[in-house]
Amino acid sequence: MENEFRVILARQKLKIADVYKDTGISKTTLYGLYEETTKHPSATTILKLCKYLEITPNDFFGIKKD
């Protein structure tokens, strides 16, 4: 599923290991999101990441408001 996870991590100077340590989300899930190979991430995972990264789901998925 397309997302901005890789870009957001780069902007915030975070590594997958940091996110894993701080959120408890599995490394497999995080790498799947990073590499955009995860087809259907759970809403719980996305919301947990958004809260941790201080972004909205729209930011995470690269949805622009007009």
CHARMM internal coordinates of N, CA and C (Angstrom, degrees):
IC EDIT
DIST 1 N 1 CA 1.4552
DIST 1 CA 1 C 1.5309
ANGL 1 N 1 CA 1 C 108.58
DIST 1 C 2 N 1.3177
ANGL 1 CA 1 C 2 N 115.82
DIHE 1 N 1 CA 1 C 2 N 131.35
DIST 2 N 2 CA 1.4631
ANGL 1 C 2 N 2 CA 119.49
DIHE 1 CA 1 C 2 N 2 CA -178.76
DIST 2 CA 2 C 1.5145
ANGL 2 N 2 CA 2 C 110.63
DIHE 1 C 2 N 2 CA 2 C -66.96
DIST 2 C 3 N 1.3437
ANGL 2 CA 2 C 3 N 114.41
DIHE 2 N 2 CA 2 C 3 N 137.12
DIST 3 N 3 CA 1.4499
ANGL 2 C 3 N 3 CA 120.29
DIHE 2 CA 2 C 3 N 3 CA 178.87
DIST 3 CA 3 C 1.5211
ANGL 3 N 3 CA 3 C 109.43
DIHE 2 C 3 N 3 CA 3 C -157.85
DIST 3 C 4 N 1.3030
ANGL 3 CA 3 C 4 N 116.28
DIHE 3 N 3 CA 3 C 4 N 175.32
DIST 4 N 4 CA 1.4576
ANGL 3 C 4 N 4 CA 122.58
DIHE 3 CA 3 C 4 N 4 CA -178.50
DIST 4 CA 4 C 1.5335
ANGL 4 N 4 CA 4 C 111.89
DIHE 3 C 4 N 4 CA 4 C -108.25
DIST 4 C 5 N 1.3317
ANGL 4 CA 4 C 5 N 117.22
DIHE 4 N 4 CA 4 C 5 N 18.15
DIST 5 N 5 CA 1.4599
ANGL 4 C 5 N 5 CA 121.41
DIHE 4 CA 4 C 5 N 5 CA -174.73
DIST 5 CA 5 C 1.5325
ANGL 5 N 5 CA 5 C 111.57
DIHE 4 C 5 N 5 CA 5 C -55.91
DIST 5 C 6 N 1.3069
ANGL 5 CA 5 C 6 N 117.17
DIHE 5 N 5 CA 5 C 6 N -46.97
DIST 6 N 6 CA 1.4716
ANGL 5 C 6 N 6 CA 121.53
DIHE 5 CA 5 C 6 N 6 CA -179.64
DIST 6 CA 6 C 1.5336
ANGL 6 N 6 CA 6 C 110.78
DIHE 5 C 6 N 6 CA 6 C -58.89
DIST 6 C 7 N 1.3117
ANGL 6 CA 6 C 7 N 116.54
DIHE 6 N 6 CA 6 C 7 N -45.24
DIST 7 N 7 CA 1.4680
ANGL 6 C 7 N 7 CA 121.80
DIHE 6 CA 6 C 7 N 7 CA -178.35
DIST 7 CA 7 C 1.5294
ANGL 7 N 7 CA 7 C 110.65
DIHE 6 C 7 N 7 CA 7 C -66.68
DIST 7 C 8 N 1.3285
ANGL 7 CA 7 C 8 N 116.07
DIHE 7 N 7 CA 7 C 8 N -42.71
DIST 8 N 8 CA 1.4635
ANGL 7 C 8 N 8 CA 121.13
DIHE 7 CA 7 C 8 N 8 CA -178.84
DIST 8 CA 8 C 1.5294
ANGL 8 N 8 CA 8 C 110.15
DIHE 7 C 8 N 8 CA 8 C -64.07
DIST 8 C 9 N 1.3217
ANGL 8 CA 8 C 9 N 116.87
DIHE 8 N 8 CA 8 C 9 N -43.10
DIST 9 N 9 CA 1.4676
ANGL 8 C 9 N 9 CA 119.53
DIHE 8 CA 8 C 9 N 9 CA 177.45
DIST 9 CA 9 C 1.5212
ANGL 9 N 9 CA 9 C 110.91
DIHE 8 C 9 N 9 CA 9 C -60.77
DIST 9 C 10 N 1.3105
ANGL 9 CA 9 C 10 N 116.65
DIHE 9 N 9 CA 9 C 10 N -42.49
DIST 10 N 10 CA 1.4681
ANGL 9 C 10 N 10 CA 120.29
DIHE 9 CA 9 C 10 N 10 CA 179.36
DIST 10 CA 10 C 1.5263
ANGL 10 N 10 CA 10 C 111.03
DIHE 9 C 10 N 10 CA 10 C -62.74
DIST 10 C 11 N 1.3265
ANGL 10 CA 10 C 11 N 116.55
DIHE 10 N 10 CA 10 C 11 N -45.28
DIST 11 N 11 CA 1.4731
ANGL 10 C 11 N 11 CA 120.35
DIHE 10 CA 10 C 11 N 11 CA 179.88
DIST 11 CA 11 C 1.5227
ANGL 11 N 11 CA 11 C 111.92
DIHE 10 C 11 N 11 CA 11 C -61.43
DIST 11 C 12 N 1.3313
ANGL 11 CA 11 C 12 N 115.90
DIHE 11 N 11 CA 11 C 12 N -38.86
DIST 12 N 12 CA 1.4647
ANGL 11 C 12 N 12 CA 120.36
DIHE 11 CA 11 C 12 N 12 CA -177.39
DIST 12 CA 12 C 1.5269
ANGL 12 N 12 CA 12 C 112.29
DIHE 11 C 12 N 12 CA 12 C -90.41
DIST 12 C 13 N 1.3403
ANGL 12 CA 12 C 13 N 115.47
DIHE 12 N 12 CA 12 C 13 N 2.98
DIST 13 N 13 CA 1.4670
ANGL 12 C 13 N 13 CA 121.95
DIHE 12 CA 12 C 13 N 13 CA 178.95
DIST 13 CA 13 C 1.5211
ANGL 13 N 13 CA 13 C 111.65
DIHE 12 C 13 N 13 CA 13 C 54.32
DIST 13 C 14 N 1.3302
ANGL 13 CA 13 C 14 N 115.11
DIHE 13 N 13 CA 13 C 14 N 46.82
DIST 14 N 14 CA 1.4578
ANGL 13 C 14 N 14 CA 121.86
DIHE 13 CA 13 C 14 N 14 CA 179.06
DIST 14 CA 14 C 1.5212
ANGL 14 N 14 CA 14 C 109.81
DIHE 13 C 14 N 14 CA 14 C -112.57
DIST 14 C 15 N 1.3158
ANGL 14 CA 14 C 15 N 115.31
DIHE 14 N 14 CA 14 C 15 N 155.25
DIST 15 N 15 CA 1.4521
ANGL 14 C 15 N 15 CA 122.03
DIHE 14 CA 14 C 15 N 15 CA 175.25
DIST 15 CA 15 C 1.5229
ANGL 15 N 15 CA 15 C 108.42
DIHE 14 C 15 N 15 CA 15 C -114.79
DIST 15 C 16 N 1.3169
ANGL 15 CA 15 C 16 N 115.26
DIHE 15 N 15 CA 15 C 16 N 159.93
DIST 16 N 16 CA 1.4670
ANGL 15 C 16 N 16 CA 120.19
DIHE 15 CA 15 C 16 N 16 CA 177.90
DIST 16 CA 16 C 1.5262
ANGL 16 N 16 CA 16 C 109.65
DIHE 15 C 16 N 16 CA 16 C -54.83
DIST 16 C 17 N 1.3200
ANGL 16 CA 16 C 17 N 116.89
DIHE 16 N 16 CA 16 C 17 N -40.82
DIST 17 N 17 CA 1.4689
ANGL 16 C 17 N 17 CA 120.75
DIHE 16 CA 16 C 17 N 17 CA -179.14
DIST 17 CA 17 C 1.5298
ANGL 17 N 17 CA 17 C 111.06
DIHE 16 C 17 N 17 CA 17 C -59.57
DIST 17 C 18 N 1.3371
ANGL 17 CA 17 C 18 N 117.48
DIHE 17 N 17 CA 17 C 18 N -37.24
DIST 18 N 18 CA 1.4726
ANGL 17 C 18 N 18 CA 121.21
DIHE 17 CA 17 C 18 N 18 CA 177.73
DIST 18 CA 18 C 1.5257
ANGL 18 N 18 CA 18 C 110.19
DIHE 17 C 18 N 18 CA 18 C -63.99
DIST 18 C 19 N 1.3241
ANGL 18 CA 18 C 19 N 115.83
DIHE 18 N 18 CA 18 C 19 N -47.01
DIST 19 N 19 CA 1.4658
ANGL 18 C 19 N 19 CA 120.91
DIHE 18 CA 18 C 19 N 19 CA -177.60
DIST 19 CA 19 C 1.5276
ANGL 19 N 19 CA 19 C 109.73
DIHE 18 C 19 N 19 CA 19 C -64.58
DIST 19 C 20 N 1.3214
ANGL 19 CA 19 C 20 N 116.79
DIHE 19 N 19 CA 19 C 20 N -43.51
DIST 20 N 20 CA 1.4635
ANGL 19 C 20 N 20 CA 121.35
DIHE 19 CA 19 C 20 N 20 CA 178.12
DIST 20 CA 20 C 1.5335
ANGL 20 N 20 CA 20 C 110.86
DIHE 19 C 20 N 20 CA 20 C -58.92
DIST 20 C 21 N 1.3193
ANGL 20 CA 20 C 21 N 116.20
DIHE 20 N 20 CA 20 C 21 N -48.55
DIST 21 N 21 CA 1.4636
ANGL 20 C 21 N 21 CA 121.28
DIHE 20 CA 20 C 21 N 21 CA -178.48
DIST 21 CA 21 C 1.5252
ANGL 21 N 21 CA 21 C 111.74
DIHE 20 C 21 N 21 CA 21 C -61.61
DIST 21 C 22 N 1.3218
ANGL 21 CA 21 C 22 N 116.22
DIHE 21 N 21 CA 21 C 22 N -40.70
DIST 22 N 22 CA 1.4665
ANGL 21 C 22 N 22 CA 120.76
DIHE 21 CA 21 C 22 N 22 CA -174.58
DIST 22 CA 22 C 1.5311
ANGL 22 N 22 CA 22 C 114.34
DIHE 21 C 22 N 22 CA 22 C -84.08
DIST 22 C 23 N 1.3383
ANGL 22 CA 22 C 23 N 117.38
DIHE 22 N 22 CA 22 C 23 N -25.35
DIST 23 N 23 CA 1.4663
ANGL 22 C 23 N 23 CA 119.62
DIHE 22 CA 22 C 23 N 23 CA -175.55
DIST 23 CA 23 C 1.5264
ANGL 23 N 23 CA 23 C 114.06
DIHE 22 C 23 N 23 CA 23 C -111.52
DIST 23 C 24 N 1.3181
ANGL 23 CA 23 C 24 N 117.01
DIHE 23 N 23 CA 23 C 24 N -24.14
DIST 24 N 24 CA 1.4556
ANGL 23 C 24 N 24 CA 120.24
DIHE 23 CA 23 C 24 N 24 CA -175.92
DIST 24 CA 24 C 1.5205
ANGL 24 N 24 CA 24 C 113.69
DIHE 23 C 24 N 24 CA 24 C 79.59
DIST 24 C 25 N 1.3315
ANGL 24 CA 24 C 25 N 117.39
DIHE 24 N 24 CA 24 C 25 N 2.32
DIST 25 N 25 CA 1.4652
ANGL 24 C 25 N 25 CA 120.87
DIHE 24 CA 24 C 25 N 25 CA 176.08
DIST 25 CA 25 C 1.5290
ANGL 25 N 25 CA 25 C 107.51
DIHE 24 C 25 N 25 CA 25 C -69.71
DIST 25 C 26 N 1.3137
ANGL 25 CA 25 C 26 N 116.87
DIHE 25 N 25 CA 25 C 26 N 135.49
DIST 26 N 26 CA 1.4621
ANGL 25 C 26 N 26 CA 120.28
DIHE 25 CA 25 C 26 N 26 CA -173.98
DIST 26 CA 26 C 1.5298
ANGL 26 N 26 CA 26 C 111.67
DIHE 25 C 26 N 26 CA 26 C -59.83
DIST 26 C 27 N 1.3219
ANGL 26 CA 26 C 27 N 114.94
DIHE 26 N 26 CA 26 C 27 N 147.85
DIST 27 N 27 CA 1.4671
ANGL 26 C 27 N 27 CA 120.34
DIHE 26 CA 26 C 27 N 27 CA 178.34
DIST 27 CA 27 C 1.5220
ANGL 27 N 27 CA 27 C 110.51
DIHE 26 C 27 N 27 CA 27 C -62.79
DIST 27 C 28 N 1.3211
ANGL 27 CA 27 C 28 N 117.15
DIHE 27 N 27 CA 27 C 28 N -35.19
DIST 28 N 28 CA 1.4665
ANGL 27 C 28 N 28 CA 120.67
DIHE 27 CA 27 C 28 N 28 CA 178.52
DIST 28 CA 28 C 1.5224
ANGL 28 N 28 CA 28 C 110.49
DIHE 27 C 28 N 28 CA 28 C -59.92
DIST 28 C 29 N 1.3288
ANGL 28 CA 28 C 29 N 116.50
DIHE 28 N 28 CA 28 C 29 N -45.70
DIST 29 N 29 CA 1.4648
ANGL 28 C 29 N 29 CA 121.09
DIHE 28 CA 28 C 29 N 29 CA 178.71
DIST 29 CA 29 C 1.5204
ANGL 29 N 29 CA 29 C 110.53
DIHE 28 C 29 N 29 CA 29 C -64.34
DIST 29 C 30 N 1.3191
ANGL 29 CA 29 C 30 N 116.72
DIHE 29 N 29 CA 29 C 30 N -45.29
DIST 30 N 30 CA 1.4673
ANGL 29 C 30 N 30 CA 120.58
DIHE 29 CA 29 C 30 N 30 CA -178.59
DIST 30 CA 30 C 1.5257
ANGL 30 N 30 CA 30 C 111.31
DIHE 29 C 30 N 30 CA 30 C -63.08
DIST 30 C 31 N 1.3283
ANGL 30 CA 30 C 31 N 117.27
DIHE 30 N 30 CA 30 C 31 N -43.99
DIST 31 N 31 CA 1.4599
ANGL 30 C 31 N 31 CA 119.83
DIHE 30 CA 30 C 31 N 31 CA 177.92
DIST 31 CA 31 C 1.5315
ANGL 31 N 31 CA 31 C 111.03
DIHE 30 C 31 N 31 CA 31 C -65.37
DIST 31 C 32 N 1.3308
ANGL 31 CA 31 C 32 N 116.63
DIHE 31 N 31 CA 31 C 32 N -37.23
DIST 32 N 32 CA 1.4671
ANGL 31 C 32 N 32 CA 119.72
DIHE 31 CA 31 C 32 N 32 CA 177.03
DIST 32 CA 32 C 1.5170
ANGL 32 N 32 CA 32 C 111.87
DIHE 31 C 32 N 32 CA 32 C -61.55
DIST 32 C 33 N 1.3277
ANGL 32 CA 32 C 33 N 116.54
DIHE 32 N 32 CA 32 C 33 N -40.86
DIST 33 N 33 CA 1.4696
ANGL 32 C 33 N 33 CA 120.46
DIHE 32 CA 32 C 33 N 33 CA 176.65
DIST 33 CA 33 C 1.5197
ANGL 33 N 33 CA 33 C 110.56
DIHE 32 C 33 N 33 CA 33 C -68.71
DIST 33 C 34 N 1.3251
ANGL 33 CA 33 C 34 N 116.40
DIHE 33 N 33 CA 33 C 34 N -41.71
DIST 34 N 34 CA 1.4635
ANGL 33 C 34 N 34 CA 121.94
DIHE 33 CA 33 C 34 N 34 CA -179.22
DIST 34 CA 34 C 1.5287
ANGL 34 N 34 CA 34 C 111.01
DIHE 33 C 34 N 34 CA 34 C -61.21
DIST 34 C 35 N 1.3358
ANGL 34 CA 34 C 35 N 115.80
DIHE 34 N 34 CA 34 C 35 N -43.45
DIST 35 N 35 CA 1.4621
ANGL 34 C 35 N 35 CA 121.33
DIHE 34 CA 34 C 35 N 35 CA -177.73
DIST 35 CA 35 C 1.5284
ANGL 35 N 35 CA 35 C 112.44
DIHE 34 C 35 N 35 CA 35 C -89.97
DIST 35 C 36 N 1.3245
ANGL 35 CA 35 C 36 N 116.37
DIHE 35 N 35 CA 35 C 36 N 0.04
DIST 36 N 36 CA 1.4619
ANGL 35 C 36 N 36 CA 123.98
DIHE 35 CA 35 C 36 N 36 CA 179.34
DIST 36 CA 36 C 1.5294
ANGL 36 N 36 CA 36 C 111.94
DIHE 35 C 36 N 36 CA 36 C 59.16
DIST 36 C 37 N 1.3406
ANGL 36 CA 36 C 37 N 116.18
DIHE 36 N 36 CA 36 C 37 N 38.15
DIST 37 N 37 CA 1.4630
ANGL 36 C 37 N 37 CA 120.82
DIHE 36 CA 36 C 37 N 37 CA 176.98
DIST 37 CA 37 C 1.5219
ANGL 37 N 37 CA 37 C 111.84
DIHE 36 C 37 N 37 CA 37 C -103.48
DIST 37 C 38 N 1.3263
ANGL 37 CA 37 C 38 N 117.70
DIHE 37 N 37 CA 37 C 38 N -13.07
DIST 38 N 38 CA 1.4635
ANGL 37 C 38 N 38 CA 121.61
DIHE 37 CA 37 C 38 N 38 CA 177.35
DIST 38 CA 38 C 1.5197
ANGL 38 N 38 CA 38 C 108.44
DIHE 37 C 38 N 38 CA 38 C -74.78
DIST 38 C 39 N 1.3231
ANGL 38 CA 38 C 39 N 115.92
DIHE 38 N 38 CA 38 C 39 N 122.36
DIST 39 N 39 CA 1.4689
ANGL 38 C 39 N 39 CA 120.09
DIHE 38 CA 38 C 39 N 39 CA -176.02
DIST 39 CA 39 C 1.5265
ANGL 39 N 39 CA 39 C 112.84
DIHE 38 C 39 N 39 CA 39 C -80.44
DIST 39 C 40 N 1.3345
ANGL 39 CA 39 C 40 N 117.29
DIHE 39 N 39 CA 39 C 40 N -42.94
DIST 40 N 40 CA 1.4622
ANGL 39 C 40 N 40 CA 120.86
DIHE 39 CA 39 C 40 N 40 CA -174.64
DIST 40 CA 40 C 1.5254
ANGL 40 N 40 CA 40 C 110.86
DIHE 39 C 40 N 40 CA 40 C -137.15
DIST 40 C 41 N 1.3414
ANGL 40 CA 40 C 41 N 116.96
DIHE 40 N 40 CA 40 C 41 N 78.58
DIST 41 N 41 CA 1.4684
ANGL 40 C 41 N 41 CA 118.11
DIHE 40 CA 40 C 41 N 41 CA 178.05
DIST 41 CA 41 C 1.5257
ANGL 41 N 41 CA 41 C 109.86
DIHE 40 C 41 N 41 CA 41 C -66.15
DIST 41 C 42 N 1.3158
ANGL 41 CA 41 C 42 N 116.57
DIHE 41 N 41 CA 41 C 42 N 146.58
DIST 42 N 42 CA 1.4677
ANGL 41 C 42 N 42 CA 118.53
DIHE 41 CA 41 C 42 N 42 CA -179.58
DIST 42 CA 42 C 1.5254
ANGL 42 N 42 CA 42 C 110.39
DIHE 41 C 42 N 42 CA 42 C -71.86
DIST 42 C 43 N 1.3115
ANGL 42 CA 42 C 43 N 115.07
DIHE 42 N 42 CA 42 C 43 N 151.79
DIST 43 N 43 CA 1.4687
ANGL 42 C 43 N 43 CA 120.85
DIHE 42 CA 42 C 43 N 43 CA 177.38
DIST 43 CA 43 C 1.5244
ANGL 43 N 43 CA 43 C 110.02
DIHE 42 C 43 N 43 CA 43 C -60.82
DIST 43 C 44 N 1.3256
ANGL 43 CA 43 C 44 N 116.48
DIHE 43 N 43 CA 43 C 44 N -37.05
DIST 44 N 44 CA 1.4699
ANGL 43 C 44 N 44 CA 120.65
DIHE 43 CA 43 C 44 N 44 CA 179.59
DIST 44 CA 44 C 1.5216
ANGL 44 N 44 CA 44 C 110.26
DIHE 43 C 44 N 44 CA 44 C -60.49
DIST 44 C 45 N 1.3244
ANGL 44 CA 44 C 45 N 116.93
DIHE 44 N 44 CA 44 C 45 N -44.28
DIST 45 N 45 CA 1.4721
ANGL 44 C 45 N 45 CA 121.43
DIHE 44 CA 44 C 45 N 45 CA 179.55
DIST 45 CA 45 C 1.5214
ANGL 45 N 45 CA 45 C 110.61
DIHE 44 C 45 N 45 CA 45 C -63.11
DIST 45 C 46 N 1.3184
ANGL 45 CA 45 C 46 N 116.60
DIHE 45 N 45 CA 45 C 46 N -47.12
DIST 46 N 46 CA 1.4702
ANGL 45 C 46 N 46 CA 120.54
DIHE 45 CA 45 C 46 N 46 CA -178.29
DIST 46 CA 46 C 1.5279
ANGL 46 N 46 CA 46 C 110.33
DIHE 45 C 46 N 46 CA 46 C -62.56
DIST 46 C 47 N 1.3221
ANGL 46 CA 46 C 47 N 117.04
DIHE 46 N 46 CA 46 C 47 N -44.91
DIST 47 N 47 CA 1.4700
ANGL 46 C 47 N 47 CA 120.03
DIHE 46 CA 46 C 47 N 47 CA -179.35
DIST 47 CA 47 C 1.5290
ANGL 47 N 47 CA 47 C 111.39
DIHE 46 C 47 N 47 CA 47 C -65.47
DIST 47 C 48 N 1.3201
ANGL 47 CA 47 C 48 N 116.99
DIHE 47 N 47 CA 47 C 48 N -37.79
DIST 48 N 48 CA 1.4668
ANGL 47 C 48 N 48 CA 120.76
DIHE 47 CA 47 C 48 N 48 CA 177.85
DIST 48 CA 48 C 1.5325
ANGL 48 N 48 CA 48 C 110.33
DIHE 47 C 48 N 48 CA 48 C -64.37
DIST 48 C 49 N 1.3242
ANGL 48 CA 48 C 49 N 116.23
DIHE 48 N 48 CA 48 C 49 N -42.99
DIST 49 N 49 CA 1.4674
ANGL 48 C 49 N 49 CA 120.34
DIHE 48 CA 48 C 49 N 49 CA 177.30
DIST 49 CA 49 C 1.5272
ANGL 49 N 49 CA 49 C 111.40
DIHE 48 C 49 N 49 CA 49 C -64.16
DIST 49 C 50 N 1.3184
ANGL 49 CA 49 C 50 N 116.31
DIHE 49 N 49 CA 49 C 50 N -43.18
DIST 50 N 50 CA 1.4650
ANGL 49 C 50 N 50 CA 120.28
DIHE 49 CA 49 C 50 N 50 CA -179.62
DIST 50 CA 50 C 1.5259
ANGL 50 N 50 CA 50 C 110.94
DIHE 49 C 50 N 50 CA 50 C -61.94
DIST 50 C 51 N 1.3098
ANGL 50 CA 50 C 51 N 116.19
DIHE 50 N 50 CA 50 C 51 N -42.64
DIST 51 N 51 CA 1.4665
ANGL 50 C 51 N 51 CA 119.74
DIHE 50 CA 50 C 51 N 51 CA 178.56
DIST 51 CA 51 C 1.5222
ANGL 51 N 51 CA 51 C 110.03
DIHE 50 C 51 N 51 CA 51 C -63.19
DIST 51 C 52 N 1.3172
ANGL 51 CA 51 C 52 N 116.64
DIHE 51 N 51 CA 51 C 52 N -46.00
DIST 52 N 52 CA 1.4670
ANGL 51 C 52 N 52 CA 121.65
DIHE 51 CA 51 C 52 N 52 CA -179.67
DIST 52 CA 52 C 1.5311
ANGL 52 N 52 CA 52 C 111.21
DIHE 51 C 52 N 52 CA 52 C -62.23
DIST 52 C 53 N 1.3234
ANGL 52 CA 52 C 53 N 116.92
DIHE 52 N 52 CA 52 C 53 N -43.55
DIST 53 N 53 CA 1.4649
ANGL 52 C 53 N 53 CA 121.74
DIHE 52 CA 52 C 53 N 53 CA -176.65
DIST 53 CA 53 C 1.5290
ANGL 53 N 53 CA 53 C 112.62
DIHE 52 C 53 N 53 CA 53 C -84.49
DIST 53 C 54 N 1.3289
ANGL 53 CA 53 C 54 N 116.31
DIHE 53 N 53 CA 53 C 54 N -6.33
DIST 54 N 54 CA 1.4659
ANGL 53 C 54 N 54 CA 123.00
DIHE 53 CA 53 C 54 N 54 CA -178.52
DIST 54 CA 54 C 1.5299
ANGL 54 N 54 CA 54 C 111.36
DIHE 53 C 54 N 54 CA 54 C 58.30
DIST 54 C 55 N 1.3241
ANGL 54 CA 54 C 55 N 113.98
DIHE 54 N 54 CA 54 C 55 N 50.82
DIST 55 N 55 CA 1.4605
ANGL 54 C 55 N 55 CA 121.71
DIHE 54 CA 54 C 55 N 55 CA 178.40
DIST 55 CA 55 C 1.5270
ANGL 55 N 55 CA 55 C 108.18
DIHE 54 C 55 N 55 CA 55 C -133.43
DIST 55 C 56 N 1.3256
ANGL 55 CA 55 C 56 N 116.52
DIHE 55 N 55 CA 55 C 56 N 171.94
DIST 56 N 56 CA 1.4639
ANGL 55 C 56 N 56 CA 121.50
DIHE 55 CA 55 C 56 N 56 CA 175.90
DIST 56 CA 56 C 1.5290
ANGL 56 N 56 CA 56 C 108.91
DIHE 55 C 56 N 56 CA 56 C -98.36
DIST 56 C 57 N 1.3337
ANGL 56 CA 56 C 57 N 116.82
DIHE 56 N 56 CA 56 C 57 N 161.80
DIST 57 N 57 CA 1.4701
ANGL 56 C 57 N 57 CA 118.58
DIHE 56 CA 56 C 57 N 57 CA 173.20
DIST 57 CA 57 C 1.5370
ANGL 57 N 57 CA 57 C 112.30
DIHE 56 C 57 N 57 CA 57 C -56.61
DIST 57 C 58 N 1.3197
ANGL 57 CA 57 C 58 N 117.41
DIHE 57 N 57 CA 57 C 58 N -35.76
DIST 58 N 58 CA 1.4653
ANGL 57 C 58 N 58 CA 120.25
DIHE 57 CA 57 C 58 N 58 CA 176.43
DIST 58 CA 58 C 1.5262
ANGL 58 N 58 CA 58 C 110.66
DIHE 57 C 58 N 58 CA 58 C -60.34
DIST 58 C 59 N 1.3283
ANGL 58 CA 58 C 59 N 117.16
DIHE 58 N 58 CA 58 C 59 N -41.79
DIST 59 N 59 CA 1.4639
ANGL 58 C 59 N 59 CA 120.65
DIHE 58 CA 58 C 59 N 59 CA 176.59
DIST 59 CA 59 C 1.5279
ANGL 59 N 59 CA 59 C 110.26
DIHE 58 C 59 N 59 CA 59 C -61.67
DIST 59 C 60 N 1.3272
ANGL 59 CA 59 C 60 N 115.71
DIHE 59 N 59 CA 59 C 60 N -44.31
DIST 60 N 60 CA 1.4605
ANGL 59 C 60 N 60 CA 120.98
DIHE 59 CA 59 C 60 N 60 CA -177.48
DIST 60 CA 60 C 1.5263
ANGL 60 N 60 CA 60 C 111.07
DIHE 59 C 60 N 60 CA 60 C -59.80
DIST 60 C 61 N 1.3295
ANGL 60 CA 60 C 61 N 116.53
DIHE 60 N 60 CA 60 C 61 N -42.77
DIST 61 N 61 CA 1.4538
ANGL 60 C 61 N 61 CA 120.87
DIHE 60 CA 60 C 61 N 61 CA -177.25
DIST 61 CA 61 C 1.5209
ANGL 61 N 61 CA 61 C 113.12
DIHE 60 C 61 N 61 CA 61 C -92.12
DIST 61 C 62 N 1.3275
ANGL 61 CA 61 C 62 N 118.24
DIHE 61 N 61 CA 61 C 62 N 2.86
DIST 62 N 62 CA 1.4577
ANGL 61 C 62 N 62 CA 121.41
DIHE 61 CA 61 C 62 N 62 CA 176.95
DIST 62 CA 62 C 1.5072
ANGL 62 N 62 CA 62 C 113.72
DIHE 61 C 62 N 62 CA 62 C 70.74
DIST 62 C 63 N 1.3253
ANGL 62 CA 62 C 63 N 116.58
DIHE 62 N 62 CA 62 C 63 N 29.93
DIST 63 N 63 CA 1.4645
ANGL 62 C 63 N 63 CA 120.93
DIHE 62 CA 62 C 63 N 63 CA 179.54
DIST 63 CA 63 C 1.5157
ANGL 63 N 63 CA 63 C 108.27
DIHE 62 C 63 N 63 CA 63 C -88.47
DIST 63 C 64 N 1.3022
ANGL 63 CA 63 C 64 N 115.70
DIHE 63 N 63 CA 63 C 64 N 120.16
DIST 64 N 64 CA 1.4663
ANGL 63 C 64 N 64 CA 122.16
DIHE 63 CA 63 C 64 N 64 CA -178.07
DIST 64 CA 64 C 1.5160
ANGL 64 N 64 CA 64 C 109.87
DIHE 63 C 64 N 64 CA 64 C -90.76
DIST 64 C 65 N 1.3236
ANGL 64 CA 64 C 65 N 115.78
DIHE 64 N 64 CA 64 C 65 N 138.25
DIST 65 N 65 CA 1.4653
ANGL 64 C 65 N 65 CA 120.18
DIHE 64 CA 64 C 65 N 65 CA 173.42
DIST 65 CA 65 C 1.5220
ANGL 65 N 65 CA 65 C 108.54
DIHE 64 C 65 N 65 CA 65 C -87.24
DIST 65 C 66 N 1.3147
ANGL 65 CA 65 C 66 N 116.14
DIHE 65 N 65 CA 65 C 66 N 138.70
DIST 66 N 66 CA 1.4695
ANGL 65 C 66 N 66 CA 119.90
DIHE 65 CA 65 C 66 N 66 CA 179.16
DIST 66 CA 66 C 1.5046
ANGL 66 N 66 CA 66 C 111.44
DIHE 65 C 66 N 66 CA 66 C -90.28
END
COOR INIT
IC SEED 1 N 1 CA 1 C
IC BUILD
